[in-house]
Amino acid sequence: MAVVGAGDPVFVWQLRPMFALVYRFLKAVFAPFVIAIIISYVLNPIVRMLGGRRVPRTMAVLLIYAVFLTGLCVVLMNVIPMFVEQLEELGEHLPELTLHTQQMMNRWDNGILPGSIRMGMNNWFYQFENRLASAISGFLDNIGTTIGVVFNAFIIPFLIFYMLKDIELIERLILQYLPRSRRKSIITLLKEIDMALGNYVRGQLLVCVIIGVLAYIGYMLIGMPFALLLAGVVALCNIIPYLGPFLGAAPALVMATTISWKMVLLVLLVNMLCQTIESNVISPQVVGRSLHMHPMLIILALLIGGELAGVPGLILAVPFFAVVKVVIQHFYAYYVRRKAM
């Protein structure tokens, strides 16, 4: 009887369900910590600024915390009902919009495209409608369950508070476990990474919010249906460099084709104005060239990240490559110094 060894591929494949279970467990446990770390990283400079003005750190954290949570609650209380309402309306009108799009494309490609291709496109639209309707229905049905995860909703604010309040203590504890001979070099490396990522992460989040608001105002002015949903897509996609504006504009353009060609031109105009303002006014002031990465390197990072991890890879690719770039530069400088000695 053959014995399956621990290094055998068959043995590893048989353990896949266990790995999936462990992954889901770790994801559920560490997700609140990851979210809290990101929010703390964004808010910490404000706390330090208040601390520099002789405001006690605990008081500064409480002040920023109160303002942040109050603003978040006000936004969510006003935005979520509108978002759900527009999502329900989209689900109700989805068959009509799909049929209108198919009829318009049939009129446009009649006599141009072969019948087999038109049939394939119609099948694709039918499948797309069913999947989108199922996704919307599933989302709406699970809102109660999502909101019902009260534990995370309560634990994350407490984690953020203690991370902001005791971040200096956490830093000192971490430093105690670093080798004394390497401590200065590691601190320098971490400061360089923070300088490279700090302005970029905080700036990109602010830019996304501003672009989302501008897109929402623009869509409202031109009478675009589902303005909040479509502007939210623009804001979320804008976090992806270069590709984000095109991805964010695509749903609005598809929706506009079901209305009129005039609406398509107006949607194009709104998105072009938003991106012109973003690239020439907002980003230079808010983000600047904080990463000092060539556009070709950014595009390469996006291609690799998208291939490896899909949408999360597109979002995290540029910051990850920026960190790798800083680490390589740091160790190269260290190697040059050692070689010169």
Secondary structure, 3 states (H helix, E strand, C coil): CCCCCCCCHHHHHHCHHHHHHHHHHHHHHHHHHHHHHHHHHHHHHHHHHHHHCCCCHHHHHHHHHHHHHHHHHHHHHHHHHHHHHHHHHHHHHHHHHHHHHHHHHHHHHCCCCCHHHHHHHHHHHHHHHHHHHHHHHHHHHCHHHHHCCHHHHHHHHHHHHHHHHCHHHHHHHHHHCCCCCCHHHHHHHHHHHHHHHHHHHHHHHHHHHHHHHHHHHHHHHCCCCCHHHHHHHHHHHCCCCCCHHHHHHHHHHHHHHCCCHHHHHHHHHHHHHHHHHHHHHHHHHHCCCCCCCCHHHHHHHHHHHHHHHHHHHHHHHHHHHHHHHHHHHHHHHHHHHHHHC
